[in-house]
Amino acid sequence: MKRFFYLLIVLLLGGAVAQAQNKKVNETKQAEEALKRANKLFDNEKYGRAIEMYKDLLGTVASGQVVFADRKDELGAHLRLGLCYLYGDEQSLALQPLKQAHLINPDFSPILDFHLGDAYVYNRKYMEAVQSYQSAIDKTKKDDGKKYLELLHDRVLKEDFVKVSNKRIKEAKNAKELMGTPLMARIHNLGPKINTKDNEYAPIISQDNSILIFTGSHDKNEHEDVLISHTKNRTWNAKEPWHHFNSKRHESAVFLSLDGNRILVYQDRGNGNLYESSLNYSTKSMASEFSGGNSTITGVGKGKKRRKRKKRRSKNLKDVKGSVSASAKSKDGWSKPKSLGKHINSKHRETSGCLSPDGNTLFFTSDRPGGLGGLDIYMSVKNKKGRWGKPVNLGPKVNTPHDEEAPFMHADGKTLYFSSTGHNSMGGFDIFKSAVNNGKDFSQAENMGSPINSQSNDMYFVSNDKGHAVAYFSSDRPGGVGGKDLYRVIMNPGSRQKITEGALLSYRVFFMYKKAEMHKKSLPAAKALLTFLKNNPGVSIEVSGHTDDVGSNANNVALSQQRANVVYNWLVSKGIEKDRLVKKGYGAKVPIIPNETNYARIVNRRTDFRVVSVTQQ
């Protein structure tokens, strides 16, 4: 009898073990199948859908519902999830999955350390980024007999990888320095009437600020066209295609003259060239050209006919290189774009250009031989016959071994704005400016700094404001509508802040008499402070509430504390960590100016912001 019970127990235990083993096999199989589906989405660049699949999969693994057969599979899932974020619009979210992948196997690949460095940069943790990039370099230099590094779809020469990693280190250090002295500026996304999930860039603003011309996609076209919008009640209307310059190719308007009569256009013919078009006043005024309705710019019917004719002609074009062209108004409105000539357009790339205020000097970009490297900015002067002369490279104060793009000469004729991946860029393209002396000598390029520049690509800066205080540019920074977006910036060009402990920041939120609610007129200042704190994650501040001297001391202290609390809570609701904020009410003890007039009392009803600590990031 005992033997019978013993055998029964053995059989039951064996069945339980077998059942557990089968369950584990099924869980592993489920994990493998889910990983294959997610990896297929990743390989097809369906990053949004892949993110959701990787998150679901890793969540079920963490909860024990499914298991990976090998930790390499788990590492691969974390790695690909991080790369999905880096390749998309939420780069800062790449940090946690990439850190987890690195934790599983710190020696997996130097390229993993490199991507981890990128993720730290997008979280503004610059010293951690430098360490990751340096780790990638150190691991690469270990002699394993291989010339290449490989990770997923990446295959790169070790020598090139070390160069890129060193450049990233320099950019991270530049970012840390520039973030410490931000320009006082407010950045505004132009919103969904202009921006889409695709790319919008190369803004052009008419002199009266009523017309916005830019480049982007529309009607699900695969190519990009010239688009236009008009202002109404100080907001931009929905965009529409400018059919006169659009075809089945890629086109981009890159410059409009001050008088609105000449426009430079990039056309995607071969490598890309520049053309010019002019406007004839004999038949139409500038206003009618840009007024909409049946104008040359927005007339849909005529535009379709032009497209068909262009398509037929394009079949006979062979080996025609793209170029920048100029267009002028003819008796039918804008003239047919005309090449800028042999000195400007070459068998190489000419991608962008602008004219001096008098129209006699052309600045343009080209990657022709003889430059400093990549795309350089060149200058050409028009001769007595009206033809563009032999171009001159602007030299090392403007150009670098990397790429320079999107030159724009301000109406003052003395300030050249452009974008570059060289100089002291914080990463990607940054916007720079250079002063012009005697029409030919250029000062050393100056980075426009934060918050105009970011770790993303910031380009195509244009301003027709006499004081350089209002401008437009393009950026693919996180937080936009999607892809490259158009932004408007309002700035005080001469105001930079050095962030030190005890420094009083130049933001103030004002309040109505006996009120503790933030007035809508103070929202721009609050938003500017929010941007500053997000751009400088190592800065902690005190939110200091103040009142005028009307009322008792006890009431004023209580009211000032309420004002500090309101701004504190607003900042926290916008994502600022509580441990970076201190709130305190001072009552009427610290006036800006003595409470001797009604104006003085109005000014003293406020919250100030003082730096209490600065930590290295």
C-alpha positions as CSV (number, residue, x, y, z in Angstrom):
1,M,0.0,0.0,0.0
2,K,2.8,2.4,0.9
3,R,4.5,1.7,-2.4
4,F,1.3,2.4,-4.3
5,F,1.0,5.8,-2.6
6,Y,4.7,6.6,-3.3
7,L,4.2,5.9,-7.0
8,L,1.1,8.0,-7.1
9,I,2.9,10.9,-5.5
10,V,5.8,10.6,-8.0
11,L,3.4,10.5,-10.9
12,L,1.5,13.5,-9.7
13,L,4.7,15.5,-9.1
14,G,6.0,14.5,-12.5
15,G,2.8,15.7,-14.1
16,A,3.0,19.0,-12.4
17,V,6.7,19.5,-13.4
18,A,5.8,18.6,-17.0
19,Q,2.8,21.0,-16.9
20,A,5.1,23.8,-15.6
21,Q,7.7,23.0,-18.3
22,N,5.0,23.2,-21.0
23,K,3.8,26.5,-19.6
24,K,7.3,27.9,-19.7
25,V,7.7,26.7,-23.3
26,N,4.4,28.4,-24.2
27,E,5.4,31.6,-22.5
28,T,8.8,31.6,-24.2
29,K,7.1,31.0,-27.6
30,Q,4.7,33.8,-27.0
31,A,7.6,36.2,-26.2
32,E,9.5,35.1,-29.3
33,E,6.4,35.6,-31.6
34,A,5.7,39.0,-30.1
35,L,9.3,40.0,-30.5
36,K,9.4,39.0,-34.1
37,R,6.3,41.1,-34.8
38,A,7.8,44.1,-33.1
39,N,11.1,43.7,-34.8
40,K,9.4,43.6,-38.2
41,L,7.7,46.9,-37.5
42,F,11.1,48.3,-36.4
43,D,12.8,47.1,-39.6
44,N,10.0,48.7,-41.7
45,E,10.5,52.0,-39.8
46,K,7.0,51.8,-38.3
47,Y,8.4,53.2,-35.1
48,G,5.1,54.4,-33.5
49,R,3.5,51.0,-33.8
50,A,6.7,49.2,-32.8
51,I,6.9,51.3,-29.6
52,E,3.5,50.1,-28.5
53,M,4.4,46.5,-29.2
54,Y,7.8,46.6,-27.4
55,K,6.2,48.4,-24.4
56,D,3.5,45.7,-24.2
57,L,6.0,42.9,-24.6
58,L,8.4,44.2,-22.0
59,G,5.6,44.9,-19.6
60,T,4.4,41.3,-19.8
61,V,8.0,40.1,-19.3
62,A,8.4,42.3,-16.2
63,S,5.1,40.9,-14.8
64,G,6.2,37.3,-15.4
65,Q,3.4,36.6,-17.9
66,V,5.9,35.7,-20.6
67,V,9.7,35.0,-20.6
68,F,12.5,35.3,-23.0
69,A,14.6,32.3,-23.8
70,D,17.7,34.4,-23.8
71,R,18.6,37.7,-22.1
72,K,19.9,38.9,-25.4
73,D,16.4,39.0,-26.7
74,E,15.4,41.2,-23.7
75,L,18.4,43.4,-24.4
76,G,17.4,43.6,-28.0
77,A,13.8,44.6,-27.2
78,H,15.0,47.4,-24.9
79,L,17.6,48.6,-27.4
80,R,15.1,48.7,-30.3
81,L,12.5,50.5,-28.1
82,G,15.1,53.1,-27.3
83,L,16.0,53.6,-31.0
84,C,12.4,53.9,-31.9
85,Y,12.2,56.9,-29.6
86,L,15.5,58.4,-30.9
87,Y,14.3,58.1,-34.5
88,G,10.9,59.6,-33.7
89,D,9.6,62.8,-32.0
90,E,10.0,61.8,-28.3
91,Q,13.8,61.4,-28.1
92,S,14.0,62.0,-24.3
93,L,12.0,58.8,-23.7
94,A,14.8,56.8,-25.2
95,L,16.9,57.1,-22.0
96,Q,15.2,54.4,-19.8
97,P,15.1,51.5,-22.3
98,L,18.7,52.2,-23.5
99,K,19.9,52.3,-19.8
100,Q,18.1,49.0,-19.3
101,A,19.8,47.5,-22.3
102,H,23.2,48.8,-21.1
103,L,22.5,47.3,-17.6
104,I,21.9,43.9,-19.1
105,N,25.2,43.9,-20.9
106,P,27.5,47.0,-20.6
107,D,29.9,45.5,-23.1
108,F,27.3,44.7,-25.8
109,S,28.5,47.2,-28.3
110,P,30.2,50.7,-28.4
111,I,27.3,51.8,-30.6
112,L,24.9,51.1,-27.7
113,D,27.0,53.5,-25.5
114,F,26.9,56.0,-28.4
115,H,23.1,55.9,-28.6
116,L,22.9,56.1,-24.8
117,G,24.9,59.3,-25.0
118,D,22.4,60.7,-27.5
119,A,19.6,59.9,-25.1
120,Y,21.4,61.7,-22.2
121,V,21.8,64.7,-24.4
122,Y,18.0,64.8,-25.2
123,N,17.5,64.8,-21.4
124,R,20.1,67.6,-21.0
125,K,22.3,65.4,-18.9
126,Y,25.4,66.5,-20.7
127,M,28.2,65.2,-18.4
128,E,26.6,61.7,-18.5
129,A,26.4,62.0,-22.3
130,V,30.1,62.8,-22.4
131,Q,30.9,59.8,-20.3
132,S,28.9,57.5,-22.6
133,Y,30.5,58.9,-25.7
134,Q,33.9,58.5,-24.2
135,S,33.1,54.9,-23.2
136,A,32.1,54.2,-26.8
137,I,35.5,55.5,-27.9
138,D,37.4,53.5,-25.4
139,K,35.7,50.3,-26.3
140,T,36.2,50.9,-30.0
141,K,39.9,51.4,-29.6
142,K,40.3,47.9,-28.1
143,D,42.1,45.8,-30.8
144,D,39.8,42.9,-31.8
145,G,41.1,42.8,-35.4
146,K,37.9,44.3,-36.9
147,K,37.7,47.5,-38.9
148,Y,33.9,47.9,-38.5
149,L,31.4,48.2,-35.7
150,E,28.0,46.6,-36.2
151,L,24.7,46.9,-34.4
152,L,21.4,46.0,-35.9
153,H,21.4,47.9,-39.3
154,D,24.4,50.1,-38.4
155,R,27.8,49.2,-39.9
156,V,30.5,51.9,-39.5
157,L,34.2,52.2,-39.8
158,K,35.8,52.4,-36.4
159,E,37.8,55.4,-37.5
160,D,34.7,57.3,-38.6
161,F,32.8,56.2,-35.4
162,V,35.5,57.7,-33.2
163,K,35.4,61.0,-35.1
164,V,31.7,61.2,-34.8
165,S,31.8,60.3,-31.1
166,N,34.4,63.0,-30.4
167,K,32.2,65.6,-32.2
168,R,29.3,64.5,-30.0
169,I,31.5,65.1,-26.9
170,K,32.3,68.6,-28.2
171,E,28.6,69.3,-28.9
172,A,27.5,68.2,-25.4
173,K,30.1,70.5,-23.8
174,N,28.9,73.3,-26.1
175,A,25.3,72.7,-25.1
176,K,26.2,72.8,-21.4
177,E,28.0,76.1,-21.8
178,L,25.3,77.7,-24.0
179,M,22.5,76.5,-21.8
180,G,24.2,78.3,-18.9
181,T,23.8,81.7,-20.7
182,P,20.4,81.6,-22.4
183,L,19.1,84.3,-24.6
184,M,16.0,86.0,-23.3
185,A,13.5,84.8,-25.9
186,R,10.1,83.3,-26.3
187,I,9.5,80.6,-28.9
188,H,6.1,79.9,-30.5
189,N,5.1,77.0,-32.7
190,L,3.0,78.3,-35.6
191,G,0.5,75.6,-35.0
192,P,-1.5,73.0,-37.0
193,K,-2.8,75.4,-39.7
194,I,0.9,75.6,-40.8
195,N,2.7,72.7,-39.3
196,T,1.9,69.0,-39.8
197,K,3.4,65.6,-38.8
198,D,5.6,66.0,-42.0
199,N,8.2,68.6,-42.6
200,E,7.7,72.4,-42.9
201,Y,10.8,74.6,-43.4
202,A,12.4,77.5,-45.2
203,P,10.1,80.3,-44.0
204,I,10.0,83.6,-46.0
205,I,8.2,86.6,-44.5
206,S,7.0,89.5,-46.7
207,Q,8.2,92.9,-45.6
208,D,4.8,93.9,-44.3
209,N,4.5,90.6,-42.3
210,S,1.3,89.7,-44.1
211,I,2.6,86.7,-46.2
212,L,4.3,83.5,-45.1
213,I,5.9,81.4,-47.9
214,F,7.5,78.1,-47.0
215,T,8.2,74.6,-48.1
216,G,6.2,71.5,-47.1
217,S,4.0,68.6,-48.3
218,H,0.3,68.9,-49.1
219,D,-2.5,66.7,-50.4
220,K,-0.5,63.6,-49.5
221,N,2.1,64.4,-52.2
222,E,5.3,62.5,-51.8
223,H,7.3,65.5,-53.0
224,E,7.6,68.9,-51.3
225,D,6.2,72.1,-52.8
226,V,6.1,75.9,-52.2
227,L,3.2,76.8,-49.9
228,I,1.7,80.1,-48.8
229,S,-0.4,81.6,-46.0
230,H,-1.8,85.0,-45.2
231,T,-2.4,86.7,-41.8
232,K,-5.8,87.4,-40.4
233,N,-6.4,88.9,-37.0
234,R,-2.6,88.4,-36.3
235,T,-2.9,84.6,-37.0
236,W,-1.9,82.6,-40.0
237,N,-4.6,81.2,-42.2
238,A,-4.6,77.7,-43.6
239,K,-1.8,77.1,-46.1
240,E,-2.3,76.5,-49.8
241,P,0.0,75.6,-52.6
242,W,1.6,78.2,-54.8
243,H,1.0,76.5,-58.1
244,H,3.2,78.8,-60.3
245,F,6.4,77.3,-58.8
246,N,5.2,73.7,-58.1
247,S,5.5,70.7,-60.3
248,K,6.0,66.9,-59.9
249,R,9.5,67.6,-58.7
250,H,10.6,69.0,-55.3
251,E,10.6,72.8,-55.1
252,S,11.5,75.3,-52.4
253,A,11.3,79.1,-52.3
254,V,14.4,80.2,-50.4
255,F,14.3,84.0,-50.6
256,L,12.0,87.0,-51.3
257,S,13.5,90.5,-52.0
258,L,12.6,93.4,-49.8
259,D,10.4,95.0,-52.5
260,G,8.7,91.6,-53.1
261,N,9.6,91.6,-56.8
262,R,12.3,88.9,-56.9
263,I,12.2,85.4,-55.6
264,L,14.9,82.7,-55.5
265,V,13.8,79.1,-55.9
266,Y,15.5,75.8,-55.4
267,Q,14.5,73.0,-57.9
268,D,15.3,69.4,-57.5
269,R,16.9,68.8,-60.9
270,G,19.8,66.4,-60.6
271,N,21.8,67.4,-57.5
272,G,19.7,70.6,-57.0
273,N,20.2,74.1,-58.3
274,L,18.9,77.7,-57.8
275,Y,16.7,79.8,-60.1
276,E,15.3,83.3,-60.0
277,S,11.8,84.7,-60.9
278,S,10.7,88.3,-61.2
279,L,7.3,90.1,-60.9
280,N,6.1,92.5,-63.6
281,Y,4.3,95.5,-62.2
282,S,2.9,96.4,-65.6
283,T,0.0,94.0,-65.2
284,K,-0.4,93.3,-61.5
285,S,0.4,95.0,-58.2
286,M,2.2,93.1,-55.4
287,A,-1.0,93.1,-53.4
288,S,-3.0,91.4,-56.1
289,E,-0.4,88.8,-56.6
290,F,-0.6,87.7,-53.0
291,S,-4.3,88.4,-52.4
292,G,-5.6,84.9,-53.1
293,G,-8.7,84.1,-55.2
294,N,-7.6,84.0,-58.9
295,S,-4.2,85.4,-58.3
296,T,-1.1,83.9,-59.9
297,I,-0.1,82.4,-56.5
298,T,-3.2,80.6,-55.5
299,G,-5.1,80.1,-58.8
300,V,-5.8,76.4,-58.8
301,G,-6.9,75.9,-62.4
302,K,-3.9,77.6,-64.0
303,G,-1.7,75.8,-61.6
304,K,-2.9,72.4,-62.7
305,K,-2.3,73.3,-66.4
306,R,1.2,74.4,-65.6
307,R,1.9,71.2,-63.9
308,K,0.8,69.1,-66.9
309,R,3.0,71.1,-69.3
310,K,6.0,70.8,-67.0
311,K,5.5,67.1,-66.7
312,R,5.5,66.7,-70.5
313,R,8.7,68.8,-70.8
314,S,10.4,67.0,-68.0
315,K,10.3,63.7,-70.0
316,N,12.9,65.1,-72.4
317,L,15.3,66.3,-69.7
318,K,18.3,64.1,-69.2
319,D,21.1,64.5,-66.7
320,V,19.9,68.0,-65.7
321,K,21.3,69.0,-62.3
322,G,19.1,70.7,-59.8
323,S,19.8,74.3,-59.1
324,V,18.7,77.6,-57.5
325,S,16.8,79.8,-59.8
326,A,15.4,83.3,-59.7
327,S,12.0,84.4,-60.8
328,A,10.7,87.8,-61.7
329,K,7.2,89.1,-62.6
330,S,6.4,89.0,-66.3
331,K,3.3,90.3,-68.1
332,D,1.5,87.2,-66.8
333,G,2.7,87.8,-63.2
334,W,5.7,85.9,-62.0
335,S,8.2,84.9,-64.8
336,K,9.4,81.5,-65.5
337,P,12.3,80.7,-63.1
338,K,15.6,81.3,-64.8
339,S,18.9,79.7,-63.8
340,L,21.3,82.0,-61.9
341,G,24.0,81.0,-64.4
342,K,27.1,78.9,-64.8
343,H,29.1,80.6,-62.0
344,I,26.4,79.7,-59.5
345,N,24.8,76.4,-60.6
346,S,27.3,73.6,-61.1
347,K,27.2,69.8,-61.4
348,H,27.3,69.8,-57.7
349,R,24.6,70.8,-55.1
350,E,23.4,74.4,-54.8
351,T,20.7,74.3,-52.1
352,S,19.9,77.7,-50.8
353,G,20.6,81.4,-51.3
354,C,19.7,85.0,-50.6
355,L,20.4,88.5,-52.0
356,S,21.9,91.6,-50.3
357,P,19.4,94.5,-49.7
358,D,20.5,96.2,-52.9
359,G,20.2,92.9,-54.9
360,N,23.7,93.1,-56.2
361,T,25.3,90.4,-54.0
362,L,24.3,86.8,-53.9
363,F,25.0,84.5,-51.0
364,F,24.4,80.8,-51.7
365,T,25.4,77.3,-50.5
366,S,27.3,74.7,-52.6
367,D,29.3,71.5,-52.0
368,R,31.5,72.2,-55.0
369,P,35.2,71.2,-54.8
370,G,37.6,73.8,-53.3
371,G,35.6,74.6,-50.2
372,L,36.3,73.9,-46.6
373,G,34.2,70.7,-46.6
374,G,30.5,69.7,-47.0
375,L,28.2,72.6,-48.0
376,D,29.9,76.0,-47.8
377,I,28.5,79.5,-48.2
378,Y,29.8,81.5,-51.2
379,M,29.4,85.1,-52.3
380,S,29.0,86.4,-55.9
381,V,28.7,90.0,-57.1
382,K,26.7,91.1,-60.1
383,N,28.8,92.6,-62.9
384,K,27.9,95.6,-65.1
385,K,26.2,93.3,-67.6
386,G,23.9,92.0,-64.9
387,R,25.5,88.6,-64.6
388,W,26.7,86.9,-61.5
389,G,30.5,86.9,-61.2
390,K,32.8,84.1,-60.0
391,P,31.9,83.2,-56.5
392,V,34.2,83.5,-53.5
393,N,34.1,81.2,-50.5
394,L,33.3,83.2,-47.3
395,G,36.2,81.5,-45.5
396,P,36.8,79.8,-42.1
397,K,35.1,82.4,-39.9
398,V,31.8,81.3,-41.5
399,N,32.5,78.0,-43.2
400,T,33.8,74.8,-41.5
401,P,34.7,71.2,-42.6
402,H,31.1,70.4,-41.8
403,D,27.9,71.7,-43.4
404,E,26.7,75.4,-43.6
405,E,23.1,76.1,-44.9
406,A,20.3,78.6,-45.3
407,P,22.2,82.0,-45.5
408,F,20.0,85.1,-44.9
409,M,21.3,88.6,-45.1
410,H,19.3,91.0,-42.9
411,A,17.9,94.2,-44.3
412,D,20.6,96.1,-42.4
413,G,23.1,94.7,-44.9
414,K,25.5,94.0,-42.0
415,T,24.2,90.7,-40.4
416,L,24.4,87.3,-42.1
417,Y,22.4,84.6,-40.4
418,F,23.0,80.9,-41.4
419,S,22.9,77.4,-40.0
420,S,25.9,75.1,-39.4
421,T,26.7,71.7,-38.0
422,G,30.2,73.0,-37.2
423,H,31.6,75.8,-35.0
424,N,30.3,75.4,-31.5
425,S,27.1,73.7,-32.4
426,M,25.0,72.1,-29.7
427,G,24.1,69.2,-32.0
428,G,22.7,69.0,-35.5
429,F,22.3,72.4,-37.3
430,D,22.5,75.4,-35.1
431,I,21.7,79.0,-36.1
432,F,24.7,81.4,-36.2
433,K,25.3,85.0,-37.2
434,S,28.3,86.9,-38.6
435,A,28.8,90.6,-39.0
436,V,29.8,91.9,-42.4
437,N,32.4,94.7,-42.7
438,N,32.9,96.6,-45.9
439,G,30.7,94.1,-47.7
440,K,33.4,91.4,-47.7
441,D,35.0,90.8,-44.3
442,F,33.1,88.6,-41.9
443,S,33.4,88.3,-38.2
444,Q,33.8,85.0,-36.4
445,A,30.4,83.1,-36.4
446,E,28.4,83.5,-33.2
447,N,26.0,80.9,-31.9
448,M,22.6,82.3,-31.3
449,G,22.3,80.1,-28.2
450,S,19.5,78.7,-26.3
451,P,16.5,78.6,-26.5
452,I,16.7,79.4,-30.3
453,N,19.1,76.5,-30.8
454,S,18.6,73.0,-29.4
455,Q,20.1,69.5,-29.8
456,S,17.9,69.1,-32.9
457,N,18.2,70.8,-36.4
458,D,17.5,74.5,-36.1
459,M,17.7,76.2,-39.5
460,Y,16.4,78.9,-42.0
461,F,16.4,81.8,-39.6
462,V,14.8,84.9,-41.2
463,S,13.9,88.4,-39.8
464,N,12.7,91.6,-41.4
465,D,12.5,93.3,-38.0
466,K,14.8,96.4,-37.9
467,G,15.8,95.5,-34.3
468,H,16.3,91.8,-35.1
469,A,13.8,91.1,-32.3
470,V,11.2,89.1,-34.2
471,A,12.2,86.2,-36.5
472,Y,11.0,82.8,-37.9
473,F,12.9,79.6,-38.2
474,S,12.5,75.8,-38.7
475,S,13.3,73.1,-36.2
476,D,12.6,69.4,-35.7
477,R,13.0,69.7,-31.9
478,P,10.7,67.6,-29.6
479,G,7.4,69.0,-28.7
480,G,6.3,70.2,-32.1
481,V,3.4,69.1,-34.3
482,G,5.8,66.6,-36.1
483,G,8.9,66.5,-38.2
484,K,10.3,70.0,-39.0
485,D,8.0,72.7,-37.8
486,L,8.0,76.5,-38.3
487,Y,8.5,78.7,-35.2
488,R,8.3,82.4,-34.4
489,V,10.8,83.8,-31.9
490,I,10.5,87.1,-30.0
491,M,13.8,88.1,-28.3
492,N,15.9,90.7,-26.7
493,P,19.1,90.1,-28.8
494,G,21.5,91.6,-26.3
495,S,20.2,89.9,-23.2
496,R,22.0,86.8,-22.0
497,Q,21.9,85.6,-18.4
498,K,24.8,84.0,-16.5
499,I,23.2,81.5,-14.2
500,T,24.8,81.7,-10.7
501,E,23.5,81.0,-7.2
502,G,21.6,84.0,-5.8
503,A,21.0,85.5,-9.3
504,L,17.6,87.1,-9.8
505,L,16.1,85.9,-13.0
506,S,14.6,88.5,-15.4
507,Y,11.1,87.0,-15.3
508,R,8.2,88.5,-13.2
509,V,4.6,87.5,-12.8
510,F,2.4,90.4,-11.8
511,F,-1.0,90.3,-9.9
512,M,-4.0,92.5,-9.6
513,Y,-4.8,94.3,-6.3
514,K,-5.5,91.9,-3.4
515,K,-5.6,89.0,-5.9
516,A,-3.5,85.7,-6.0
517,E,-4.7,84.5,-9.4
518,M,-2.2,84.7,-12.4
519,H,-3.4,87.3,-14.8
520,K,-3.5,86.3,-18.5
521,K,-1.1,89.1,-19.3
522,S,1.5,87.5,-17.1
523,L,1.3,84.1,-18.9
524,P,4.0,85.0,-21.4
525,A,6.4,85.6,-18.6
526,A,5.4,82.4,-16.8
527,K,5.8,80.4,-20.0
528,A,9.2,82.0,-20.7
529,L,10.3,80.9,-17.1
530,L,9.0,77.4,-17.8
531,T,11.1,77.2,-21.0
532,F,14.1,78.5,-19.1
533,L,13.7,75.8,-16.4
534,K,13.2,73.0,-19.0
535,N,16.3,74.2,-20.8
536,N,18.3,74.3,-17.6
537,P,17.4,71.2,-15.6
538,G,20.3,71.8,-13.1
539,V,18.8,75.0,-11.9
540,S,16.7,75.2,-8.8
541,I,14.8,78.4,-7.9
542,E,12.9,80.2,-5.2
543,V,9.4,81.5,-6.1
544,S,9.2,84.7,-4.1
545,G,5.8,86.3,-3.5
546,H,5.5,90.0,-2.9
547,T,2.8,92.6,-2.2
548,D,2.4,96.4,-2.0
549,D,2.2,98.1,1.4
550,V,-1.6,98.4,1.5
551,G,-3.1,96.4,4.5
552,S,-1.7,94.8,7.5
553,N,1.6,92.9,7.6
554,A,-0.1,89.6,8.4
555,N,-2.5,89.9,5.5
556,N,0.3,90.9,3.1
557,V,2.5,88.0,4.2
558,A,-0.4,85.6,3.7
559,L,-1.3,87.1,0.3
560,S,2.3,87.0,-0.9
561,Q,2.5,83.3,0.1
562,Q,-0.6,82.6,-1.9
563,R,0.9,84.2,-4.9
564,A,4.1,82.1,-4.5
565,N,1.9,79.0,-4.2
566,V,0.0,79.8,-7.4
567,V,3.1,80.1,-9.5
568,Y,4.7,77.1,-7.8
569,N,1.7,74.9,-8.5
570,W,1.5,76.1,-12.1
571,L,5.2,75.2,-12.7
572,V,4.7,71.7,-11.1
573,S,1.6,71.2,-13.3
574,K,3.7,71.9,-16.4
575,G,6.3,69.2,-15.5
576,I,8.9,71.0,-13.3
577,E,10.0,68.7,-10.4
578,K,9.0,69.8,-6.9
579,D,12.5,69.4,-5.6
580,R,13.7,72.2,-7.9
581,L,11.3,74.7,-6.4
582,V,11.1,76.6,-3.1
583,K,8.2,79.0,-2.4
584,K,8.2,81.8,0.1
585,G,6.0,84.9,0.7
586,Y,7.8,88.1,1.8
587,G,4.8,90.4,2.2
588,A,5.7,94.1,1.5
589,K,9.3,93.8,2.8
590,V,11.1,93.7,-0.5
591,P,9.7,96.3,-2.9
592,I,11.2,96.9,-6.3
593,I,10.8,100.6,-5.8
594,P,9.3,102.4,-2.7
595,N,5.5,102.2,-2.4
596,E,5.1,106.0,-2.8
597,T,2.9,106.0,-6.0
598,N,0.1,104.0,-7.4
599,Y,2.5,102.9,-10.2
600,A,5.0,101.7,-7.7
601,R,2.4,99.6,-5.9
602,I,1.3,98.0,-9.2
603,V,4.9,97.0,-9.9
604,N,5.4,95.5,-6.4
605,R,2.5,93.1,-6.7
606,R,4.5,90.3,-8.1
607,T,6.5,87.0,-7.9
608,D,10.2,87.1,-8.5
609,F,12.5,84.1,-9.2
610,R,15.9,83.6,-7.7
611,V,18.4,80.9,-8.3
612,V,19.1,78.9,-5.1
613,S,21.4,76.2,-6.6
614,V,23.0,75.2,-9.9
615,T,24.1,71.6,-10.3
616,Q,26.2,70.2,-13.2
617,Q,24.2,68.3,-15.8
